[in-house]
Amino acid sequence: MTQTVGIPSDVVYEVVDGEAILLELSAGQYYRLDPVGTRAWQLIAELGDLDAVTAALLAEFDVDPDRLAEDLGTLVAALRARRLLVPAGAGRG
Amino acid sequence: MTDPVYLLHGLRLRSEIALEAPLAPGGDGGAVHVVWGRTGPVGAVRPAGEVVGESVVGRRRMCTITACPRGYLVRFHRLCDVWVPAGLDRMILHRDPAADPALVGMLVTGAMTAFLLTMRGTPVLHASAVEREGRALAFVAGSGEGKSTLAALCCRAGARLVSDDTLALDLDADGAWCRPGGGWLRLRPTAEPLAAGLPALTTSRTADGRLAVALEGPRDPVRLVAILLPAASPGASRPRLERLEARQATEELLRHARAGQLRAPAAAGAWLRSCAKLARSIPVLRAEIPWRQPFPLELAAALFEEAQAAIPVAEGAGAGSGAAV
């Protein structure tokens, strides 16, 4: 899954009680992530590279690698569909 | 002749246009200058530039804010264009010839002051707040959802008005402080009967047809001890309050920015962080309010009692005179 993603400049977020609240400014929508999704989001924000994110999550969670890759792929696709993530270097202003 | 300097929500405004706000002590150092620009037609289309905020009621666009490197243009459709340079130190008012100057003054003391404060990083809630014995309760709600009515009920029962409709806050390590507003409570026609029981200094009629009641209030910031999200309940017999979890409270507060939802990332990020901090440090309570006129005088006392009961002892006793809210 060699792919690098980033958070667009018009997305802001804050973690409250272990759950991220994401605010997508161009559409004025906000979203909430569950605690595992929040951890993935934080690692994506920090690392960008999805292989590195996968490795970090595998180190933190006792989970089957294939299952993790599938779940992370689903999450990233959902976030990209809502313009909460973009390919690295494609940040909107 | 020197223009008067007003103090509103902690913001000093030196204004060519008369404002319904208290005069500021001292000089005009650091004041935002409010001046008239040209008078000419103001359209109902979005102005050029990047849209960073917009207010729509139903299908009608009420206000659009656009940004360019030199500053911001705030268009109140068919009423007034306000140019704010990037330094956020001036408001230049370009009025439509048909717009009532007093209504423009209300835009300055309301939406424009909230916009400037928000862009400067101060959280501003769409809320009214009252104070009793050194502690403040805030009523956070949208337009026409009971903020001023509840503030009036509380003031009839002995509380003092901190601010109406616009609530600017200073956050610190322990919580939040409410900045005093202009001292006016504005009541819609349905709530006007409440004015009879208020210790009014004076009354007047606003440009948008409300009854404005001037009330004596605190001059210094007041510690905020609880935020109530009122929900009118005609069938309820007494207030019922339920504390929200921090995440849910954050989401509720996010919806109630007085300046609307700004798309400028720095301001939006600051607003999100402020809401989260408020939600972590101040009890945010969903408040079911018995809602039928005439409102009984005991309602305010019951509201204070329920709020006090919903606030954990450590939070309720944290500051102020030690008396209960």
Interface residues (C-beta under 8 A of the other chain):
Chain A: S9 D10 V12 Y13 E14 V16 D17 E19 I21 L23 L25 S26 G28 Y30 R32
Chain B: E245 A246 R247 T250 E251 L254 Q261 R263 A264 P265 A268 G269 L272 R273 C275 A276 A279 R280
